[in-house]
Amino acid sequence: MKNTIRFLEELGENANFRLDRIDFEAILDNDDFDPKVREAIINKDQQVLELLLNARSKIVCMIVPAEEEDDKEEDDGGDDKTKKNDPGVSKQQYQMG
């Protein structure tokens, strides 16, 4: 099965595989493909190929946007002269200082 997947990947990536049917069949004859897989590839039968390779063609991908963080800072009564967003000042130093 790995050889079949690798072959199909290369088939999609390589422009040299844009051959006529006879040349294409000759390439498939040189490799060790199951005859049913070979026939499905030649006939471009996606459903049969999916069944033979136990593969799924319908894959769902979802992207969920991250929730925005609350930018409100609580007033803890600290010294406003200290920079709260200064990366050089740690939270502990800010609370202590």
URURZI-V992760 format. One record per pair of residues at least 4 apart in sequence whose ideal C-beta (glycine too) atoms are under 7 Angstrom apart, sorted by the first residue. I is the first residue (numbers start at 1). J is the second residue. Records with the same first field share a line. If there is no record, write none. Layout:
I=J, J
This chain:
1=5, 53
2=6
3=7, 31, 32
4=8, 33, 37, 53
5=9
6=10
7=11, 31
8=12
9=13
10=14
11=17
19=23, 24
20=24
21=25
22=26
23=27
24=28, 42
25=29, 42
26=30
28=33, 38, 41, 42
33=37, 38
34=38, 52
35=39
36=40, 52
37=41, 49, 52
38=42
39=43
40=45, 48, 49, 52
41=49
45=49
46=50, 57
47=51
48=52
49=53
50=55, 56, 57
73=84
78=82, 94
79=97
82=89, 94, 97
83=89
84=94
89=93, 94
90=94
91=95
92=96
93=97
